[in-house]
């Protein structure tokens, strides 16, 4: 990944498995969400995932289901 914000991400150097839990369940996503919760680039990370319609993993503190919901909400308000 070659995004200016990526080098500042709190997930740098952590095991990728943390951000790709086996299910979209809140309990499985908790560890990744905790990392994202203190990340200074959470918003650009989430916007990237929404823009490219990332299907897998936790991005910007949001699961795939949560990202789909955000996209639907944005469509309604546009």
VEXDREN-2710 file (C-alpha; in Angstrom, 1 decimal):
% VEXDREN-2710
k/r/px/py/pz
1/UNK/0.0/0.0/0.0
2/UNK/1.3/3.4/-0.9
3/UNK/-0.8/6.0/0.9
4/UNK/0.7/8.9/2.9
5/UNK/-1.4/8.0/5.9
6/UNK/-0.4/4.4/6.0
7/UNK/3.0/4.9/7.5
8/UNK/1.4/6.6/10.5
9/UNK/-1.1/3.8/11.1
10/UNK/-1.3/2.2/14.5
11/UNK/-1.5/-1.2/12.8
12/UNK/2.0/-0.9/11.3
13/UNK/4.1/-4.0/12.4
14/UNK/1.1/-5.8/13.9
15/UNK/0.0/-9.3/12.8
16/UNK/-2.4/-8.9/9.8
17/UNK/-4.5/-11.7/11.2
18/UNK/-5.7/-9.2/13.9
19/UNK/-7.4/-7.2/11.2
20/UNK/-8.9/-10.1/9.3
21/UNK/-10.9/-12.0/12.0
22/UNK/-12.7/-15.2/11.1
23/UNK/-16.1/-13.6/11.3
24/UNK/-17.7/-10.1/11.2
25/UNK/-18.7/-10.7/14.8
26/UNK/-18.1/-7.8/17.3
27/UNK/-16.1/-10.1/19.6
28/UNK/-13.8/-11.3/16.8
29/UNK/-13.2/-7.7/15.7
30/UNK/-12.6/-6.3/19.2
31/UNK/-8.8/-6.5/19.1
32/UNK/-8.6/-4.7/15.7
33/UNK/-11.1/-2.1/16.8
34/UNK/-9.1/-1.3/19.9
35/UNK/-6.0/-0.6/17.8
36/UNK/-8.1/1.5/15.3
37/UNK/-9.6/3.3/18.2
38/UNK/-6.3/5.0/19.1
39/UNK/-5.1/5.4/15.6
40/UNK/-4.4/8.9/14.4
41/UNK/-5.2/8.0/10.8
42/UNK/-8.4/6.1/11.4
43/UNK/-10.5/8.4/9.2
44/UNK/-8.4/8.3/6.1
45/UNK/-8.1/4.5/6.5
46/UNK/-11.9/4.2/6.7
47/UNK/-12.4/6.5/3.7
48/UNK/-10.0/4.5/1.7
49/UNK/-11.9/1.3/2.5
50/UNK/-15.2/2.9/1.6
51/UNK/-13.9/4.3/-1.7
52/UNK/-12.4/1.0/-2.9
53/UNK/-15.3/-1.0/-1.4
54/UNK/-12.9/-3.1/0.6
55/UNK/-14.7/-6.4/1.3
56/UNK/-12.5/-8.0/3.9
57/UNK/-11.0/-7.0/7.2
58/UNK/-11.3/-4.2/9.7
59/UNK/-10.5/-0.8/8.2
60/UNK/-10.7/2.5/10.1
61/UNK/-12.3/0.6/13.0
62/UNK/-15.2/-0.7/10.8
63/UNK/-16.1/-4.2/9.8
64/UNK/-17.3/-5.1/6.3
65/UNK/-20.9/-5.0/7.5
66/UNK/-20.4/-1.6/9.1
67/UNK/-18.8/-0.2/6.0
68/UNK/-21.8/-1.4/3.9
69/UNK/-24.1/0.3/6.3
70/UNK/-22.1/3.6/6.0
71/UNK/-22.2/3.4/2.2
72/UNK/-26.0/2.9/2.2
73/UNK/-26.4/5.8/4.6
74/UNK/-24.3/8.1/2.4
75/UNK/-26.3/7.1/-0.6
76/UNK/-29.6/8.0/1.2
77/UNK/-28.3/11.4/2.2
78/UNK/-26.7/12.3/-1.2
END
